[in-house]
Amino acid sequence: MATQADNRPTAADAATDATADADATPAGSAGPPRGLLAGLSLGYFMVLLDLTVVSVALPAIADRLGVGLSGLQWVTNGYTVTFAALLLTAGWLSDRFGGRRVFLCGLVAFGLLSGVSALADTLPVLVALRLALGAAGALLLPSSLAVITHAYADPAARARAVGAWAAITGAALAAGPVVGGVLTAAVGWQAVFLVNVPLAAVSLAVTVRRAPETVRKPRGGFDPVGQLTAAVALAALVYALIEGADLGWSAARVLGALALAVVAAVGFVLAERRAGDAAMVPLRMFRSPGFSPAVAAGLLANFGLSGLLFVLSLFFQDARHYSPAVAGLAFLPLTLPTAVNPLWTGRLVGRIGPRRPATAGFVLMGAGALLQAPFTGDSALAPAATLTGLLAFGFGVSFALPALVAAVAGTVPAEFAGTGAGVLNSARQVGASLGVAVLGAVLDLSPSGADGTRRALLTAGAALLLGAVVAAGGLRGKAPAA
């Protein structure tokens, strides 16, 4: 039986309204400046590259700075924690102060912080810089999309531009481990940070000349309580999961962090409920059929993906004695499908809806992780199992993630289209942080690296199969309305 809520416009219907807005866009008359999309996409590429490029350099960082497993978890999670926590606030800043201004500020900060990160000689300094880099990266994602939306007045051209911008996700994922491995082997771990400096400089040179000014919306609704409680809850939970293996799960600091995470999470829900539609995350979005399952599935997808990259990067170099360059190349069976398959997945989702592609993607990811688990020893079948497992995992990612984006776009009310996409991205980065923390704890509590890797792969596989259940049972089965 249809309800009134079922008749609300969704983000998938918003394209019709965009035509009216485009007529008021100054960039529309002359078309977007040449090279603008490349400059904006380069900045977005740099942010996503930093999520994966560091993974292969972790053993070299451990040797240089003399840190253990928990320290490496902080090097990875320092970036994702602030990136996840500040994405929605970055969207508010982009609306309030203009996407162009926020994007340029984020670029300058990201380039400078990356250069300084290469000079870090202690773990606390490097982790502090990674936290700051995550904040700068959060500024770049929504602001780059805002500039594209403003610059491309024609709806068809805008759709193509956003599609090209979004396709950078696969390219960055494919490039990250390979670039990280080659740079670490040729120059040293510092190079995985230095590579961002010229990328930021080129993107800055293009966008400062070509990006149009964007409309500054006199938005209210800044939600400092919601932002603070969300950040505290995530940081405290990640701290407890990372440090619990070393300090002991009954240690006062670990129990205190868990208690703080619970209190902050409750405070976040209360703050968002009190703020209503002005909240950072308006809770009524979660009443839209399919939205909550899509967000939960996004968290589980990145839990498995980032956790697997972290675990296997260490395993390849510590247990199988691969060089950094070879370790990076070993990930190609996973990363290449993510670079070439999402465009086909997008067309498939348009015909049959997101549920079946997302479910199939999670099944492939889970199977890819589980297939490798029995072969972490010296078996002659280990290379073939790794190749097959990573290939299945890569195709799974290329099916699941585009389908989840479409699922959110097809369910969330149109007035919350940007916020809904931000919630999905934030949930994915929360999942990435938890994946590294949880699977790192599994490694730390195991008697050997091979045994820990096997247990971590089993844990990741179970989480991803749970994602398949969530997608099959919760996502809409029909294609979004045209």
Secondary structure, DSSP 8 states (H G I E B T S, - for coil): ---GGGGS-BGGGHHHHHHHHHHT-GGGTT-S-TTHHHHHHHHHHHHHHHHHTTGGGHHHHHHHHT--HHHHHHHHHHHHHHHHHHHHHHHHHHHHH-HHHHHHHHHHHHHHHHHHHTT--SHHHHHHHHHHHHHHHHHHHHHHHHHHHHH--SHHHHHHHHHHHHHHHHHHHHHHHHHHHHHHHHT-TTHHHHTHHHHHHHHHHHHHHH-------------HHHHHHHHHHHHHHHHHHHHHHHH-TTSHHHHHHHHHHHHHHHHHHHHHHHHGGGSSS-GGGGGSTTHHHHHHHHHHHHHHHHHHHHHHHHHHHHTS---HHHHHHHTHHHHHHHHHSHHHHHHHHHHH-SHHHHHHHHHHHHHHHHHHGGGSSS-TTHHHHHHHHHHHHHHHHHHHHHHHHHHHHTTSBGGGHHHHHHHHHHHHHHHHHHHHHHHHHHHHTSSSHHHHHHHHHHHHHHHHHHHHHHHHHHS--S----
